[in-house]
Amino acid sequence: MLTSMIAGAGWRRERGLARRASRPLTINRNTIDSTEPAPSCISSRGRGRSAARIAMRPRFGGAAIGGAGWRREHHVRGWIRPLVVIVALVFGESAARADGAGVIAVGDRAATSAAMTEAMAGRSRRIVSDALGEARAAVAAGALPIAALAKFKRVRELVEEGWRAYLRVAVEVAAQRLSVARTEAEALIALPGGAEVYADAALRLGIVLSHLGRRAEAQTVFALALALDPERPITKAEFDPDVVDTIEAVRMAPPVLEKLRVTSNPAGALVRLDGREVGRAPIELDVPRGQHVIVARLPQHQPAVQGFAIERAGQLELMLDPDRELARIAGGAELGGGEAAQQELVDATLRYADLDEVIVVVQTTRRGSAALLAQRCAGLPARCSAVVDIGFAEGGLSAAARTAWEAVKPGELRYRPSVLGERAGRSGPKRCELCRSPWAWGGIGAAVIVGAVVTLVATSGSRPPPIVGVDPSQFLPR
């Protein structure tokens, strides 16, 4: 039997991650030092240590909280995995500001991009000739939106609040705060560092649950925390010896396995169970009884994250929603896109390439001659200048790029991206070929003459011509 809601533990199901709402950061847990601000862009590989922490050591078991069995230690060793993402957020969010301009080119991409990049020289300290390529590389390196990192900070605050309540003997309040922290951390598991943050919240929640006498549930929570972050040190320097012994017993206990069939929609998603890659859906797994979290990933889709409990054989289906921004980045820039598609492409490029602005430029043919169309866009959601249309002769691409840049540079950013629309690649308004045919006009003229003659004859034959009389005396002098 599978249950997606675990009583008292604040579990819930979330399909994918929230939409990205601001510029991305990537986290390198190998390079963060507490004495220096974290860099704005770091990879997600490796493990590191933050510099300082306060370790709380509650006695686990029958000893009274706050009595002789409790003590508080201050020492210089890190909450390695849980805090490292928060350090990056605190320092990196202020440091990670978009800096630079980029080019999105369509047509002869290489030549057009090179010409526009040269024209923009001096505009910024950083000019990216292939802004879409830069965005793709950032996504491949594990770039995260700052809004996602803010969730890490929120979870960390809830964990600390819950732990302080536990130390003040407000155990019910502690359980509630830590349950909420673990619930909110569930959506972070698919992100770098998310499993470790979740594991820390689960570990502390397990300690509180055990103190409340819910030992069976506490053991399943401990098992999940250990599976998600097996390298986390659980030492007597941080926790009471009774806690350490209990967790070690959970680690050594033989698991009771149940069959679990996992499917995904769309099919073929890569599945990770409790932080361990297990294959692609559909797949059948042997899963220990108790609580688990599962993550499914598929290119150009948001990860699906779900917590569940299993007591007997069952089946689980994971739904993955498309990630439209990543799909736009992967698909690249092409002519003929609608307004919504262009908006998503420009927004995603600005966000993931970490740029102040982009110049969308199209080399095409207009009115029978070569032309360069350009539009400057900035902000999130992006707003752009009016589209400029610069015609040029053979060999004049560089001059056209300079003219286009000078035209869009001071332009007011008030329009949606549109330069890649359906009309961008046309050679001008479609003209009526029949209208320009001399034979057609000759035929039309002949038809008009014949029609006039027929009308005159018909009129003359049907009634006598009018007789007009004029009095000559009207014209004689008086």
LINZINOR-V104824 format. One line per field, one symbol per residue. ss: DSSP state (2 for helix, 1 for strand, 0 for the rest). phi: phi as a letter, one per 40 degrees, with the letter a starting at -180 (. if undefined). burial: + if it has 16 or more other ideal C-beta (glycine too) atoms within 10 Angstrom, else -. Layout:
ss: ???
phi: ???
burial: ???
This chain:
ss: 0110000000001100000000011100000000000000100000000000111110000000000000111110000222222222222222200000111111002222222222200000001100222222222200011222222222222222222222200022222222222222220000000222222222222222222000222222222222220000000000002222222222220000111111111000011110011111001111110111111110001001111111000111111001022222222000000022222222222222200011111111110011111111110000110001111000002222222222222000001000000000000000000222022222222222222222222222220000000002222000
phi: .bbcbbdgbgcabbcgbcccbaccbbbbccbcbccbccccbbcccgbbbccaabcbbccbhccccgcccbabbbacaccdccccccdcccccccccbdahbbbbbbhcdcccccccccccdgcacbbbcbcccccccccccgcbccdccccdccccccccccccccccgccccccccccccccccdcccccdgcccccccccdcccccccccgccccccccdccccccbccccbbccbbcdccdcccccccccccbcbcbcbbbbccgccbbbfgbcbhbccabbcbcdhcabbbbbadgbccbbacabbbadabbbbbbccbccccccccgcbcgcccccccccccccdcccfbcabbcbbcabbfgbcabbaabbagbccbbcccbbbcacdgbccccccccccccdccccbbcdaccccccccchdccccccccccccccccccccdccccccccccccacccbbbbccccbccb
burial: -+---+--+++--+-++--+-++++++++--+-+---+++++-+---+++--+--+++++--------++------+++++++++++++++++--+-+-++++++++-+--++++++-++--+---++++++++++-++-+++++++++-++-+++-++-+++-+++-----+++++++++++++++++++++++++++++++++++++++--+--+++++++++++++--+-+---+++-+++-++--+-------+-+-+++----+++++++--+-++---+-++-+++++++++--++++++++++---+-+-+++--+++++++---+-+-+---++++++++++++++++++++++++-+---+++++++++---+++++++++-+----+--++++++-++--+-+-+++++++--++-----------------------------------------------------
